[in-house]
């Protein structure tokens, strides 16, 4: 996908994960890379635990090169509910960091799996401490990092108060912020206002659309002003990745079609509206 702007567009594999909790499309990252390329995207962001055979860096590099796709980021999605990483969590984080060293510039995107809004104050503190420690280990090995809040009702990174506490506590020397515009709106915030407030932290961006019925919509068919947000990113001279993580209901049964739709919408609607 050609872009006249300094940022590039990519696809997130969560669009495929939505069917049967990921079981239907398990170990199909090669197929997702094929569809990502067909959609015209320049990069892809898989989830670390869902890479299958392509968790081997040589095989991943070969497949990406075959399709002309870059590894934009890897989503490291773990529970992180304790005061320290568990042994398993530390192992998975360090394995992902080791993999990413093969792909300079790809971002380690940390995401906490939602597990309830109990003990908010202490759990938010635990989360930020853990994320900062992981980011420090990664950055020390040359891997840039970004934290991605989400908005399920059981998430502790959902509300404006959550964002204030967590983003204010990130170690900005090692951890950036991934604003997901759909999750921001789903958590009751105006995405662009919050992005302006924490602009200095942004080093990765996720796009999805939202209509409140009850949550997300196919890209371009919801209520989020993606054109205005993208214009602001242009004004900010943002030169990172914009990753489409479409969670529209249509993705449950047709993740390939949704990904292809998103690529067309960006090329035929979003980019022309910005020129």
Buried (B, 14 or more C-beta within 10 A) or exposed (E): BEBEBEBBBBBBBBBBBBBEEBEBBEEBBBEBBBBBBEBBBBBBBBBBBBBBEBBEBEBBBEBBEEBEBBBBBBBBBBBBBEEEBEEEBBEBBBEBBEBBEEBEBBBBBBBBEBBEBEEBEEBBBBBBBBBBBBBBBBBEEEBBBBBBBBBBEEBBBBBEEBBEBBBEBBBBEBBBBBBBBBBBBBBEBBBBEBBEBBBEBBBBBBBBBBBEEEBBBBBBEBEBBBBEBBBBBBEBEBEBBBBBBBBBBBBBEBBBEBBBBBBBBBBEBBBEEBE
